[in-house]
Amino acid sequence: MEALLKLLSDNVAGYGSLASPLQYLLPMVLASLCCIALVALFPIVAVYAERKVAAHMQDRLGPMRVGGWHGWAQTIADGIKLLLKEDIIPSEADRVLFKLAPLVVFAGGFASLVVLPFGASVIVSDLNIGVLYVVAISSLGVVGIIMAGWASNNKYALFGGMRAAAQIVSYEIPAVMAILTVVIPVGSLSTQEIVRAQEGGWLGIGNWFIFKPVTAVAFLVYYLASLAEVNRTPFDIPEAESELVAGYHTEYSGMRFAFFMLAEYVNMFVVSAIGATLFLGGWNSPVFGGPVAFMLKSVALVFVQFWLRWTLPRLRVDQLMYVSWKVLLPASFVLVILAGALAVR
Amino acid sequence: MPMMLQFANVLVFLAVGIFFLVFSLTLSSLVRPYKYSAEKLSPYECGENPVGSPWIQFNIRFYVFALIFIVFDVEVVFLVPWAVVFKKLGMFAFVEGLIFIAILAVGLAYVWAKGDLQWVRPEERGSLAER
């Protein structure tokens, strides 16, 4: 952000003579447009990748026709199809909430990108409450999901919305506790501070929190909880196709449905990116640092999400609550105490 | 850049995100078909006509879990500033945190013993078997 501001004032003639609020506003809008591009392109690549990964794990080929080479244009065609689809709002739906829900879900996921540290100076804004901000703003999605479930005037949607809410709030506590095991030794919530604390060490990876005793277990707790928070298999009962049709977005079609899918993939990327920031050293790398390393780590974690989806069956709702409240929550209590014991002098 | 201005980024992001959504929906509204019928607009229920209102009573367990969540979430929020200043306060913070987490753990143990962490409570299970 500061780098962008400096770039503009150095290279654009007369930039310094603009009104001061405009000087700050312009890089902000530019940065957010870059993130919109990321948010619009990432799902196109990720949906294609997921279909290919799924297919090859099941010894199929996946999409092969659209666009010629290995069906590369399949998701682009899907996007155009969604744009041309009729927009149906059920006759007795709560129209205001129905229209507002995709907006809340999408805006919550999108605003999380503000604090992701892509590189040493490639970050939109290094907020001093970074990690807490991500946890807070991404919980906005739950509100949107309940709104969608309630407003649809559909039993499947209501069940899906209720289940999603119960699941997301249950797994939020272990996730935050796992994040705290990293915050304790670093002493800051800023994402950049956390990444800088993982610089150096043995082979340039020795200081990553995944290679330290307590935080290694915390990474597992965080990863499981984050899977549940983005409703991915094995925690996808809110949209369990075999019993709830499509859960909270059963009644959505066209672009509104597209925004739910967009938000899902953005959230998958955000939780993976936060996992990479907290535990995998962020943009640090022994070979090449910066945005490339950060993106590779995040995408690797997204790949593991795909992998789990095609490996594990879906949990039942009672098993889901069991894992969260009776396994992950006590484990995260113990982890926070152990992290404290290691950090205390 | 001052810290308050950093937070302006969040507002800009929310505004641009909303703009992106409104823009896409408007674009779609220009090109998509409008052929509505009463059948098409009825709520989906596997092709049948919907039975009764969908805004039904739901399982009371959702409410209980929401209550437990509120209690623990508020307490976890107290742990966040504790974790940030942990290294400055040292042993004092560790003992304080230990006591706090112990109280939390007692709360968890109480809810656990009462059977409220089970989706189907034991006595409900018993009464089902009797029926």
Interface residues (C-beta under 8 A of the other chain):
Chain A: M1 E2 L5 Y24 L25 M28 V29 A31 S32 L33 C35 I36 A40 L83 L84 K85 E86 D87 I88 I89 P90 S91 E92 A93 P102 L103 F106 A107 F110 A111 L113 V114 V124 S125 D126 L127 N128 L132 Y133 I137 W150 S152 N153 N154 K155 Y156 A157 L158 F159 M162 A165 A166 V169 S170 E172 I173 V176 M177 L180 V183 I184 P185 G187 S188 L189 V245 T250 E251 G254 M255 R256 A258 F259 V317 D318 M321 Y322 W325 K326 L329 P330 F333 V336 I337 G340 A341 A343 V344 R345
Chain B: M1 M3 L5 Q6 F7 A8 N9 V10 V12 F13 L14 V16 G17 I18 F20 L21 S24 L25 L27 S28 S29 V31 R32 P33 Y34 K35 Y36 A38 K40 L41 S42 P43 Y44 E45 C46 P50 P54 W55 I56 F58 N59 R61 F62 F65 A66 I68 F69 F72 D73 V76 L79 V80 A83 V84 V85 F86 K87 K88 G90 M91 A93 F94 G97 L98 I101 L104 A105 L108 W112 L117 Q118 W119 V120
